[in-house]
Amino acid sequence: MGRTRLTKAELEFARSLAPHVLWARRCNNDEPSPHLTLEQQLAIALILQNEKYIDKWCSSPAYMAYNYVCKGRTREHGDRVEWIKLIRDAVEGFNRESE
């Protein structure tokens, strides 16, 4: 099965998350900035696969994080887990470019 590609809008969405993910990784032990909305914090934790951070907020905010990340979708993807992986990969790519 061919790898799904992100649309331009989806790549821009990933680009908007990239600096926050990089900051969390470099400066805050993989935890998002408390200055972001809870939805954004949880989305960044989801990108970083920081389950401990998400779990401390319980399942409802974890669902919020998932929904926030999925707001960046511009079309239906068959596998949302795969789509999140694509966003995660794009964020990592943007962060590698900025180093």
N, C-alpha and C positions, 0 to 999 in steps of 0.2 A: 504494500500500500504506500503510495506517495506521501511525502510529508506536506502537510498543510502549510501554506504561507500566510503571513499576516498582511492585512491591507495597510495602506499608507496611514489611515487613521489609527489603526491598532498599533502600528509602530510608534506613532506620535504619543499614544497613550503610554506605551512602555517607556518611551524616552522621558515622559513626565515623571515616572516613578523612579527612574534610574538614579538620579542624584540622592534621593531619599534613602534608597537601598544602600548606596555606596556609603553615605554618612552613617547609617545604622551599623554597617559592617565595620567600618574603620574607627568610629568614635564611640559607639554605644553598645558593644557586645551583642550585635545583631538585634537590638531592640529599637523600634522606630522612635522618632522624636515625639515627645509629649506635646509639642506645639502644633502637631497635625491633628486633623479631626480623628475621632476614634475609628471611623470607617477607613481612612487612609492608613492609620497606624496598623490596623489589622490586615489590610491589603498588603502592606510592606512585609509584615510578619509572614503572611502567606507566601509571598515571593521568596522570602529568605528561608522558608520551611521551618520557621520558628514555632513549632507546635506548643512549646511550653508557654510562650507569650500569648498565643491564641487561647490556650486552655484556661489561663488565669481569668479570662473574660467570660468563659462558659460557651456553650454551643450557639447561643443566639448571636453574639458578636462575631463568632467564627463564620456564621452564615452571612452576616453583614459584610465581612471581608471578602468572602467568596462573591457576593453580589456586586461589591464595588469593583473588584477586578473584572467581573463579567460585564460591567457597564462599558468597558472599553471595546467590547466586541461590536463589530459593525455588520456582522452577518452570523447566521447560525452555524456553529461548528458541531459536528456530530459528537465529539468527545470533549467535554469541558475540561477534563483533567489534562488532556493533551494540549488544549488551547492555553491553559495556565502555564504548562511547561514551555510553550512557544513564547509567551510573554516573559517568563523567567529568563529564557535564553536570550531574548532581545534585550532585556534590561542588563544582563551580564555583558552582552556585546557592547552596548553603549558605554558601560562603565569601563570596559577594557580600552575602548577608544579614547576615553577622557584621561587615562593615566599617562 
